Amino acid sequence: MRALGQNPTNKEVNLILGNPSPDDLANKRLAFDAFLPMLKTVDTSPKGTVDDYVEGLRVFDKEGNGTVMGAELRIVLSTLGEKMTEPEIEALMTGQEDENGSLHYEAFVKHILSV
């Protein structure tokens, strides 16, 4: 699904697949005819907008200047919600922080959503 431009959470994928066991996830195959309705389910689910994500990051903007500390965002990404791994965080954050370790979150969100 992700290769087709969708970005479901792991929880959504498990729900769509009927909560399969880890062994089933690793070893079972899915027929294309069974996959299409699942893709349609993910494709029609509501997605956040740029404004939604910017508003979420604004909570961490202590100075009100449109930036958040990269270190703080790294901690949030690794500890809250669907936790990201260190390599995932590094891939996401590479080239996004300025010389002070700050990140302009509106540009960051636009960049992430455009990829």
MMTF fields as JSON, N, C-alpha, C and O atoms, coordinates in Angstrom:
{
  "mmtfVersion": "1.0.0",
  "mmtfProducer": "UNKNOWN",
  "numBonds": 459,
  "numAtoms": 460,
  "numGroups": 115,
  "numChains": 1,
  "numModels": 1,
  "chainsPerModel": [1],
  "groupsPerChain": [115],
  "chainIdList": ["A"],
  "bondAtomList": [4, 2, 8, 6, 12, 10, 16, 14, 20, 18, 24, 22, 28, 26, 32, 30, 36, 34, 40, 38, 44, 42, 48, 46, 52, 50, 56, 54, 60, 58, 64, 62, 68, 66, 72, 70, 76, 74, 80, 78, 84, 82, 88, 86, 92, 90, 96, 94, 100, 98, 104, 102, 108, 106, 112, 110, 116, 114, 120, 118, 124, 122, 128, 126, 132, 130, 136, 134, 140, 138, 144, 142, 148, 146, 152, 150, 156, 154, 160, 158, 164, 162, 168, 166, 172, 170, 176, 174, 180, 178, 184, 182, 188, 186, 192, 190, 196, 194, 200, 198, 204, 202, 208, 206, 212, 210, 216, 214, 220, 218, 224, 222, 228, 226, 232, 230, 236, 234, 240, 238, 244, 242, 248, 246, 252, 250, 256, 254, 260, 258, 264, 262, 268, 266, 272, 270, 276, 274, 280, 278, 284, 282, 288, 286, 292, 290, 296, 294, 300, 298, 304, 302, 308, 306, 312, 310, 316, 314, 320, 318, 324, 322, 328, 326, 332, 330, 336, 334, 340, 338, 344, 342, 348, 346, 352, 350, 356, 354, 360, 358, 364, 362, 368, 366, 372, 370, 376, 374, 380, 378, 384, 382, 388, 386, 392, 390, 396, 394, 400, 398, 404, 402, 408, 406, 412, 410, 416, 414, 420, 418, 424, 422, 428, 426, 432, 430, 436, 434, 440, 438, 444, 442, 448, 446, 452, 450, 456, 454],
  "bondOrderList": [1, 1, 1, 1, 1, 1, 1, 1, 1, 1, 1, 1, 1, 1, 1, 1, 1, 1, 1, 1, 1, 1, 1, 1, 1, 1, 1, 1, 1, 1, 1, 1, 1, 1, 1, 1, 1, 1, 1, 1, 1, 1, 1, 1, 1, 1, 1, 1, 1, 1, 1, 1, 1, 1, 1, 1, 1, 1, 1, 1, 1, 1, 1, 1, 1, 1, 1, 1, 1, 1, 1, 1, 1, 1, 1, 1, 1, 1, 1, 1, 1, 1, 1, 1, 1, 1, 1, 1, 1, 1, 1, 1, 1, 1, 1, 1, 1, 1, 1, 1, 1, 1, 1, 1, 1, 1, 1, 1, 1, 1, 1, 1, 1, 1],
  "groupList": [{"groupName": "MET", "atomNameList": ["N", "CA", "C", "O"], "elementList": ["N", "C", "C", "O"], "formalChargeList": [0, 0, 0, 0], "bondAtomList": [1, 0, 2, 1, 3, 2], "bondOrderList": [1, 1, 2], "singleLetterCode": "M", "chemCompType": "L-PEPTIDE LINKING"}, {"groupName": "ARG", "atomNameList": ["N", "CA", "C", "O"], "elementList": ["N", "C", "C", "O"], "formalChargeList": [0, 0, 0, 0], "bondAtomList": [1, 0, 2, 1, 3, 2], "bondOrderList": [1, 1, 2], "singleLetterCode": "R", "chemCompType": "L-PEPTIDE LINKING"}, {"groupName": "ALA", "atomNameList": ["N", "CA", "C", "O"], "elementList": ["N", "C", "C", "O"], "formalChargeList": [0, 0, 0, 0], "bondAtomList": [1, 0, 2, 1, 3, 2], "bondOrderList": [1, 1, 2], "singleLetterCode": "A", "chemCompType": "L-PEPTIDE LINKING"}, {"groupName": "LEU", "atomNameList": ["N", "CA", "C", "O"], "elementList": ["N", "C", "C", "O"], "formalChargeList": [0, 0, 0, 0], "bondAtomList": [1, 0, 2, 1, 3, 2], "bondOrderList": [1, 1, 2], "singleLetterCode": "L", "chemCompType": "L-PEPTIDE LINKING"}, {"groupName": "GLY", "atomNameList": ["N", "CA", "C", "O"], "elementList": ["N", "C", "C", "O"], "formalChargeList": [0, 0, 0, 0], "bondAtomList": [1, 0, 2, 1, 3, 2], "bondOrderList": [1, 1, 2], "singleLetterCode": "G", "chemCompType": "PEPTIDE LINKING"}, {"groupName": "GLN", "atomNameList": ["N", "CA", "C", "O"], "elementList": ["N", "C", "C", "O"], "formalChargeList": [0, 0, 0, 0], "bondAtomList": [1, 0, 2, 1, 3, 2], "bondOrderList": [1, 1, 2], "singleLetterCode": "Q", "chemCompType": "L-PEPTIDE LINKING"}, {"groupName": "ASN", "atomNameList": ["N", "CA", "C", "O"], "elementList": ["N", "C", "C", "O"], "formalChargeList": [0, 0, 0, 0], "bondAtomList": [1, 0, 2, 1, 3, 2], "bondOrderList": [1, 1, 2], "singleLetterCode": "N", "chemCompType": "L-PEPTIDE LINKING"}, {"groupName": "PRO", "atomNameList": ["N", "CA", "C", "O"], "elementList": ["N", "C", "C", "O"], "formalChargeList": [0, 0, 0, 0], "bondAtomList": [1, 0, 2, 1, 3, 2], "bondOrderList": [1, 1, 2], "singleLetterCode": "P", "chemCompType": "L-PEPTIDE LINKING"}, {"groupName": "THR", "atomNameList": ["N", "CA", "C", "O"], "elementList": ["N", "C", "C", "O"], "formalChargeList": [0, 0, 0, 0], "bondAtomList": [1, 0, 2, 1, 3, 2], "bondOrderList": [1, 1, 2], "singleLetterCode": "T", "chemCompType": "L-PEPTIDE LINKING"}, {"groupName": "LYS", "atomNameList": ["N", "CA", "C", "O"], "elementList": ["N", "C", "C", "O"], "formalChargeList": [0, 0, 0, 0], "bondAtomList": [1, 0, 2, 1, 3, 2], "bondOrderList": [1, 1, 2], "singleLetterCode": "K", "chemCompType": "L-PEPTIDE LINKING"}, {"groupName": "GLU", "atomNameList": ["N", "CA", "C", "O"], "elementList": ["N", "C", "C", "O"], "formalChargeList": [0, 0, 0, 0], "bondAtomList": [1, 0, 2, 1, 3, 2], "bondOrderList": [1, 1, 2], "singleLetterCode": "E", "chemCompType": "L-PEPTIDE LINKING"}, {"groupName": "VAL", "atomNameList": ["N", "CA", "C", "O"], "elementList": ["N", "C", "C", "O"], "formalChargeList": [0, 0, 0, 0], "bondAtomList": [1, 0, 2, 1, 3, 2], "bondOrderList": [1, 1, 2], "singleLetterCode": "V", "chemCompType": "L-PEPTIDE LINKING"}, {"groupName": "ILE", "atomNameList": ["N", "CA", "C", "O"], "elementList": ["N", "C", "C", "O"], "formalChargeList": [0, 0, 0, 0], "bondAtomList": [1, 0, 2, 1, 3, 2], "bondOrderList": [1, 1, 2], "singleLetterCode": "I", "chemCompType": "L-PEPTIDE LINKING"}, {"groupName": "SER", "atomNameList": ["N", "CA", "C", "O"], "elementList": ["N", "C", "C", "O"], "formalChargeList": [0, 0, 0, 0], "bondAtomList": [1, 0, 2, 1, 3, 2], "bondOrderList": [1, 1, 2], "singleLetterCode": "S", "chemCompType": "L-PEPTIDE LINKING"}, {"groupName": "ASP", "atomNameList": ["N", "CA", "C", "O"], "elementList": ["N", "C", "C", "O"], "formalChargeList": [0, 0, 0, 0], "bondAtomList": [1, 0, 2, 1, 3, 2], "bondOrderList": [1, 1, 2], "singleLetterCode": "D", "chemCompType": "L-PEPTIDE LINKING"}, {"groupName": "PHE", "atomNameList": ["N", "CA", "C", "O"], "elementList": ["N", "C", "C", "O"], "formalChargeList": [0, 0, 0, 0], "bondAtomList": [1, 0, 2, 1, 3, 2], "bondOrderList": [1, 1, 2], "singleLetterCode": "F", "chemCompType": "L-PEPTIDE LINKING"}, {"groupName": "TYR", "atomNameList": ["N", "CA", "C", "O"], "elementList": ["N", "C", "C", "O"], "formalChargeList": [0, 0, 0, 0], "bondAtomList": [1, 0, 2, 1, 3, 2], "bondOrderList": [1, 1, 2], "singleLetterCode": "Y", "chemCompType": "L-PEPTIDE LINKING"}, {"groupName": "HIS", "atomNameList": ["N", "CA", "C", "O"], "elementList": ["N", "C", "C", "O"], "formalChargeList": [0, 0, 0, 0], "bondAtomList": [1, 0, 2, 1, 3, 2], "bondOrderList": [1, 1, 2], "singleLetterCode": "H", "chemCompType": "L-PEPTIDE LINKING"}],
  "groupTypeList": [0, 1, 2, 3, 4, 5, 6, 7, 8, 6, 9, 10, 11, 6, 3, 12, 3, 4, 6, 7, 13, 7, 14, 14, 3, 2, 6, 9, 1, 3, 2, 15, 14, 2, 15, 3, 7, 0, 3, 9, 8, 11, 14, 8, 13, 7, 9, 4, 8, 11, 14, 14, 16, 11, 10, 4, 3, 1, 11, 15, 14, 9, 10, 4, 6, 4, 8, 11, 0, 4, 2, 10, 3, 1, 12, 11, 3, 13, 8, 3, 4, 10, 9, 0, 8, 10, 7, 10, 12, 10, 2, 3, 0, 8, 4, 5, 10, 14, 10, 6, 4, 13, 3, 17, 16, 10, 2, 15, 11, 9, 17, 12, 3, 13, 11],
  "groupIdList": [1, 2, 3, 4, 5, 6, 7, 8, 9, 10, 11, 12, 13, 14, 15, 16, 17, 18, 19, 20, 21, 22, 23, 24, 25, 26, 27, 28, 29, 30, 31, 32, 33, 34, 35, 36, 37, 38, 39, 40, 41, 42, 43, 44, 45, 46, 47, 48, 49, 50, 51, 52, 53, 54, 55, 56, 57, 58, 59, 60, 61, 62, 63, 64, 65, 66, 67, 68, 69, 70, 71, 72, 73, 74, 75, 76, 77, 78, 79, 80, 81, 82, 83, 84, 85, 86, 87, 88, 89, 90, 91, 92, 93, 94, 95, 96, 97, 98, 99, 100, 101, 102, 103, 104, 105, 106, 107, 108, 109, 110, 111, 112, 113, 114, 115],
  "secStructList": [7, 4, 4, 4, 6, 7, 7, 7, 7, 2, 2, 2, 2, 2, 2, 2, 6, 6, 1, 7, 7, 2, 2, 2, 2, 2, 2, 7, 7, 7, 7, 2, 2, 2, 2, 2, 2, 2, 2, 2, 2, 2, 2, 2, 1, 7, 7, 7, 7, 2, 2, 2, 2, 2, 2, 2, 2, 2, 6, 6, 7, 6, 6, 1, 1, 1, 3, 3, 3, 2, 2, 2, 2, 2, 2, 2, 2, 2, 2, 1, 1, 1, 7, 7, 7, 2, 2, 2, 2, 2, 2, 2, 2, 6, 6, 6, 5, 7, 6, 6, 1, 3, 3, 3, 2, 2, 2, 2, 2, 2, 2, 2, 2, 2, 7],
  "xCoordList": [0.825, 0.0, 0.867, 0.577, 1.938, 2.81, 3.505, 3.766, 3.802, 4.431, 3.474, 3.904, 2.196, 1.184, 0.735, -0.311, 1.531, 1.244, 0.351, -0.021, -0.001, -0.834, 0.078, 1.213, -0.399, 0.423, -0.392, -0.545, -0.92, -1.696, -0.782, 0.387, -1.314, -0.555, -0.511, -1.301, 0.402, 0.469, -0.835, -1.284, -1.442, -2.715, -3.809, -4.593, -3.858, -4.844, -4.619, -5.573, -3.365, -3.052, -3.503, -4.131, -3.185, -3.607, -5.121, -5.647, -5.817, -7.28, -7.843, -8.748, -7.318, -7.778, -7.526, -8.341, -6.391, -6.038, -6.718, -6.564, -7.467, -8.17, -7.316, -7.499, -6.38, -5.494, -4.77, -4.938, -3.978, -3.255, -2.128, -1.655, -1.714, -0.593, 0.706, 0.753, 1.749, 3.036, 3.535, 4.145, 3.275, 3.677, 2.924, 3.512, 1.61, 0.833, 1.329, 1.414, 1.66, 2.174, 3.468, 3.707, 4.29, 5.588, 5.512, 6.348, 4.53, 4.546, 3.389, 3.54, 2.251, 1.096, 1.151, 1.712, 0.565, 0.456, -0.995, -1.916, -1.171, -2.493, -2.794, -1.986, -3.952, -4.35, -4.697, -5.21, -4.413, -4.665, -6.141, -6.46, -7.042, -8.482, -8.878, -9.82, -8.175, -8.45, -7.803, -8.282, -6.71, -5.965, -6.706, -6.687, -7.354, -7.996, -9.008, -8.961, -9.93, -10.853, -10.135, -10.564, -9.043, -8.27, -7.627, -7.619, -7.091, -6.488, -7.53, -7.26, -8.704, -9.781, -10.156, -10.424, -10.175, -10.479, -9.471, -9.846, -8.201, -7.147, -7.206, -7.015, -7.468, -7.475, -8.592, -8.443, -9.701, -10.831, -10.83, -11.674, -9.9, -9.867, -9.379, -8.545, -9.894, -9.517, -8.028, -7.44, -7.441, -6.025, -5.872, -6.721, -4.796, -4.545, -4.096, -3.53, -4.35, -3.921, -2.642, -2.231, -2.019, -0.828, -1.146, -0.359, -2.285, -2.675, -2.811, -2.443, -3.343, -3.488, -2.127, -1.951, -1.169, 0.161, 0.91, 1.598, 0.781, 1.433, 0.878, 1.633, -0.429, -1.056, -0.556, -0.335, -0.38, 0.146, 1.566, 1.911, 2.39, 3.773, 3.887, 4.848, 2.913, 2.932, 2.932, 3.423, 2.389, 2.372, 3.794, 3.998, 4.778, 6.158, 6.961, 8.144, 6.32, 6.984, 6.923, 6.027, 7.877, 7.877, 8.078, 7.568, 8.81, 9.098, 8.125, 8.167, 7.261, 6.289, 6.917, 6.367, 8.079, 8.772, 8.747, 9.489, 7.896, 7.764, 8.784, 8.925, 9.496, 10.486, 10.273, 9.7, 10.751, 10.799, 12.216, 12.922, 12.621, 13.938, 13.915, 13.028, 14.893, 14.978, 15.084, 14.494, 15.831, 15.996, 14.655, 14.368, 13.846, 12.535, 11.631, 10.913, 11.662, 10.856, 11.31, 10.483, 12.605, 13.136, 12.583, 12.197, 12.548, 12.028, 10.549, 10.116, 9.779, 8.354, 8.131, 7.286, 8.888, 8.726, 9.097, 8.56, 10.002, 10.44, 9.648, 9.79, 8.813, 8.122, 6.596, 5.937, 6.021, 4.569, 3.933, 4.56, 2.692, 1.94, 2.582, 3.063, 2.589, 3.251, 4.741, 5.197, 5.478, 6.88, 7.75, 7.641, 8.61, 9.552, 10.884, 11.244, 11.614, 12.943, 13.952, 13.652, 15.146, 16.195, 16.539, 16.651, 16.711, 16.994, 15.866, 16.131, 14.616, 13.486, 13.519, 13.292, 13.8, 13.865, 15.011, 14.849, 16.154, 17.303, 16.978, 17.313, 16.328, 15.965, 14.995, 15.078, 14.093, 13.1, 13.717, 13.338, 14.667, 15.208, 16.443, 16.841, 17.053, 18.282, 18.085, 17.212, 18.909, 18.87, 17.757, 17.569, 17.02, 15.88, 16.211, 15.52, 17.257, 17.592, 18.586, 19.442, 18.464, 19.426, 20.65, 20.766, 21.553, 22.8, 22.572, 23.456, 21.399, 21.078, 20.326, 19.978, 20.075, 19.319, 17.818, 17.057, 17.386, 15.954, 15.432, 16.187, 14.145, 13.494, 12.305, 11.472, 12.204, 11.046, 9.923, 9.918, 8.972, 8.017, 7.039, 6.603, 6.676, 5.755, 6.42, 5.801, 7.666, 8.414, 8.65, 8.602, 8.904, 9.125, 7.885, 7.987, 6.725, 5.476, 5.222, 4.854, 5.413, 5.192, 6.148, 5.76, 7.391, 8.369, 7.936, 7.935, 7.577, 7.2, 5.969, 5.929, 4.982, 3.749, 3.923, 3.092, 4.985, 5.207, 5.986, 6.017, 6.615, 7.448, 6.57, 7.079],
  "yCoordList": [-1.191, 0.0, 1.253, 2.232, 1.2, 2.374, 2.619, 3.766, 1.562, 1.709, 2.342, 2.831, 2.333, 2.92, 4.296, 4.796, 4.903, 6.273, 6.395, 7.507, 5.298, 5.351, 5.282, 4.817, 5.735, 5.718, 5.269, 6.02, 4.041, 3.572, 3.283, 2.94, 3.421, 3.056, 1.534, 0.845, 1.02, -0.429, -0.944, -2.04, -0.155, -0.543, -0.672, -1.62, 0.285, 0.22, -1.006, -1.679, -1.292, -2.456, -3.736, -4.594, -3.863, -5.051, -5.188, -6.293, -4.089, -4.112, -4.537, -5.369, -3.974, -4.315, -5.786, -6.441, -6.299, -7.704, -8.673, -9.887, -8.157, -9.028, -9.475, -10.577, -8.627, -8.906, -10.244, -11.122, -10.407, -11.672, -11.838, -10.868, -13.076, -13.356, -12.885, -12.718, -12.673, -12.281, -13.299, -12.925, -14.581, -15.621, -15.469, -15.605, -15.182, -14.967, -13.752, -13.786, -12.673, -11.475, -11.752, -11.198, -12.603, -12.893, -13.893, -13.858, -14.779, -15.905, -15.998, -16.614, -15.417, -15.55, -14.559, -13.47, -14.955, -14.082, -13.646, -14.294, -12.541, -11.966, -11.891, -11.379, -12.399, -12.341, -10.902, -10.141, -10.544, -9.184, -8.813, -7.686, -9.755, -9.486, -9.179, -8.422, -9.754, -9.464, -8.15, -7.478, -7.794, -6.58, -5.303, -4.319, -5.309, -4.086, -3.47, -2.26, -4.259, -3.639, -3.063, -2.059, -3.707, -3.203, -1.862, -0.942, -1.762, -0.509, 0.6, 1.741, 0.262, 1.254, 1.76, 2.949, 0.873, 1.264, 2.29, 3.293, 2.038, 2.955, 4.259, 5.334, 4.174, 5.351, 6.32, 7.527, 5.821, 6.689, 7.148, 7.956, 6.648, 7.08, 8.528, 8.942, 9.303, 10.718, 10.882, 10.112, 11.894, 12.175, 13.598, 14.459, 13.826, 15.148, 16.112, 15.703, 17.369, 18.413, 19.056, 18.805, 19.875, 20.614, 21.399, 21.397, 22.063, 22.867, 22.019, 22.459, 20.792, 19.897, 19.58, 19.654, 19.229, 18.865, 20.073, 19.967, 21.218, 22.439, 22.799, 23.156, 22.706, 23.013, 22.066, 22.482, 20.794, 19.826, 20.147, 19.974, 20.606, 20.95, 22.298, 22.545, 23.164, 24.493, 24.384, 25.28, 23.296, 23.068, 23.081, 23.483, 22.643, 22.562, 23.836, 23.914, 24.82, 26.087, 27.025, 27.863, 26.874, 27.634, 29.135, 29.936, 29.521, 30.937, 31.587, 32.801, 30.799, 31.344, 31.885, 32.791, 31.332, 31.839, 30.876, 31.057, 29.864, 28.949, 27.82, 27.114, 27.652, 26.579, 25.73, 26.175, 24.498, 23.604, 23.047, 23.001, 22.631, 22.027, 20.629, 19.827, 20.349, 19.047, 17.92, 16.858, 18.136, 17.11, 16.766, 15.601, 17.791, 17.564, 16.78, 15.878, 17.114, 16.393, 14.942, 14.043, 14.712, 13.342, 12.517, 11.362, 13.112, 12.409, 12.085, 10.97, 13.044, 12.832, 11.705, 10.833, 11.736, 10.72, 9.33, 8.339, 9.244, 7.929, 7.416, 6.253, 8.266, 7.835, 7.9, 7.198, 8.711, 8.874, 8.245, 8.153, 7.815, 7.29, 6.055, 5.185, 5.977, 4.871, 5.203, 5.942, 4.653, 5.017, 4.718, 3.66, 5.669, 5.503, 5.009, 5.292, 4.272, 3.807, 4.925, 5.884, 4.803, 5.797, 5.973, 7.109, 4.87, 5.057, 5.778, 6.577, 5.5, 6.192, 7.682, 8.522, 7.998, 9.399, 10.107, 11.233, 9.462, 10.062, 10.344, 11.41, 9.395, 9.593, 10.763, 11.522, 10.908, 11.981, 13.35, 14.346, 13.394, 14.661, 15.14, 16.294, 14.3, 14.668, 15.935, 15.999, 16.935, 18.186, 19.138, 20.159, 18.839, 19.679, 20.686, 21.694, 20.418, 21.291, 22.369, 22.137, 23.551, 24.625, 24.472, 23.488, 25.443, 25.351, 25.366, 24.966, 25.822, 25.857, 24.612, 24.496, 23.682, 22.476, 22.683, 21.835, 23.825, 24.122, 23.664, 23.499, 23.469, 23.0, 23.917, 24.124, 24.463, 25.275, 24.316, 23.718, 24.184, 23.084, 23.216, 22.193, 24.408, 24.523, 24.024, 23.296, 24.415, 23.933, 22.426, 21.713, 21.951, 20.526, 19.714, 18.701, 20.162, 19.459, 19.46, 18.429, 20.588, 20.667, 19.735, 19.08, 19.678, 18.781, 17.321, 16.563, 16.928, 15.545, 15.15, 14.058, 16.013, 15.674, 15.705, 15.158, 16.334, 16.386, 15.181, 14.924, 14.441, 13.295, 12.103, 11.041],
  "zCoordList": [0.0, 0.0, 0.0, -0.688, 0.787, 0.858, -0.473, -0.838, -1.191, -2.503, -3.512, -4.557, -3.204, -4.081, -3.597, -4.012, -2.719, -2.293, -1.076, -0.702, -0.454, 0.742, 1.96, 1.856, 3.099, 4.301, 5.507, 6.47, 5.457, 6.61, 7.79, 7.612, 8.985, 10.176, 10.266, 9.619, 11.058, 11.263, 11.853, 11.517, 12.731, 13.335, 12.266, 12.289, 11.331, 10.25, 9.369, 8.98, 9.056, 8.228, 8.923, 8.303, 10.206, 10.947, 10.986, 10.854, 11.162, 11.188, 9.838, 9.779, 8.757, 7.408, 7.097, 6.446, 7.568, 7.31, 8.269, 8.131, 9.234, 10.168, 11.34, 11.856, 11.767, 12.904, 12.774, 13.621, 11.733, 11.542, 12.558, 13.15, 12.744, 13.653, 12.996, 11.777, 13.78, 13.188, 12.159, 11.157, 12.407, 11.466, 10.138, 9.065, 10.224, 8.997, 8.223, 6.996, 8.943, 8.284, 7.534, 6.461, 8.101, 7.5, 6.357, 5.453, 6.379, 5.443, 4.467, 3.411, 4.772, 3.88, 2.73, 2.85, 1.628, 0.462, 0.308, 0.805, -0.387, -0.564, -2.057, -2.832, -2.457, -3.861, -4.238, -3.418, -5.476, -5.951, -5.801, -5.421, -6.096, -5.97, -4.53, -4.297, -3.571, -2.166, -1.737, -0.824, -2.409, -2.062, -2.466, -1.726, -3.627, -4.135, -3.171, -2.948, -2.583, -1.614, -0.395, 0.172, -0.002, 1.137, 0.795, 1.612, -0.412, -0.859, -0.926, -0.55, -1.401, -1.487, -0.096, 0.082, 0.88, 2.262, 2.766, 3.374, 2.514, 2.964, 2.183, 2.752, 0.891, 0.029, 0.4, 0.208, 0.923, 1.252, 2.707, 3.094, 3.52, 4.913, 4.989, 4.183, 5.952, 6.04, 6.338, 7.098, 5.728, 5.916, 6.467, 6.236, 7.185, 7.723, 6.635, 5.622, 6.852, 5.926, 6.443, 7.576, 5.627, 6.054, 7.323, 8.27, 7.341, 8.506, 9.768, 10.858, 9.62, 10.775, 11.381, 12.597, 10.536, 11.028, 11.58, 12.595, 10.919, 11.411, 12.782, 13.687, 12.938, 14.226, 15.314, 16.451, 14.963, 15.928, 16.354, 17.523, 15.439, 15.77, 16.467, 17.195, 16.245, 16.874, 18.399, 19.085, 18.926, 20.37, 20.938, 22.083, 20.142, 20.589, 20.306, 20.636, 19.702, 19.351, 20.551, 20.654, 21.445, 22.699, 22.5, 23.284, 21.465, 21.236, 20.249, 20.054, 19.632, 18.692, 17.416, 16.789, 17.023, 15.841, 14.644, 13.679, 14.716, 13.585, 13.57, 12.571, 14.685, 14.756, 16.001, 16.996, 15.913, 17.066, 17.134, 16.126, 18.305, 18.451, 17.841, 18.135, 16.996, 16.353, 17.364, 17.169, 18.445, 19.48, 20.128, 20.407, 20.362, 20.974, 20.025, 20.457, 18.746, 17.766, 17.653, 17.505, 17.722, 17.68, 18.839, 18.659, 20.02, 21.199, 21.001, 21.292, 20.512, 20.284, 19.263, 19.466, 18.18, 17.134, 17.617, 17.122, 18.572, 19.042, 20.239, 20.616, 20.845, 22.066, 22.015, 22.782, 21.147, 21.145, 19.915, 18.86, 20.056, 18.923, 18.328, 19.054, 17.017, 16.324, 16.277, 15.405, 17.216, 17.438, 16.221, 15.601, 15.897, 14.792, 15.329, 16.472, 14.507, 14.883, 14.627, 13.916, 15.205, 14.996, 13.509, 13.047, 12.738, 11.308, 10.56, 9.661, 10.926, 10.296, 10.621, 9.75, 11.867, 12.294, 11.581, 11.11, 11.502, 10.813, 9.351, 8.834, 8.683, 7.277, 7.13, 6.164, 8.068, 8.036, 8.317, 7.701, 9.247, 9.727, 8.97, 9.131, 8.16, 7.465, 6.636, 5.771, 6.914, 6.172, 6.566, 5.905, 7.61, 7.996, 9.099, 9.245, 9.869, 10.987, 10.567, 9.714, 11.175, 10.897, 11.806, 12.537, 11.755, 12.518, 14.03, 14.789, 14.477, 15.906, 16.369, 17.544, 15.448, 15.795, 15.759, 16.225, 15.199, 15.081, 13.73, 12.772, 13.681, 12.468, 12.18, 13.062, 10.989, 10.592, 10.224, 9.147, 11.143, 11.023, 9.864, 9.336, 9.447, 8.315, 7.019, 6.243, 6.795, 5.619, 5.72, 4.717, 6.941, 7.176, 6.798, 6.106, 7.253, 6.945, 5.438, 4.873, 4.792, 3.342, 2.602, 1.634, 3.059, 2.438, 2.608, 1.638, 3.807, 4.094, 3.276, 2.708, 3.214, 2.489, 0.979, 0.253, 0.494, -0.956, -1.459, -2.663, -0.555, -0.956, -1.28, -1.637]
}
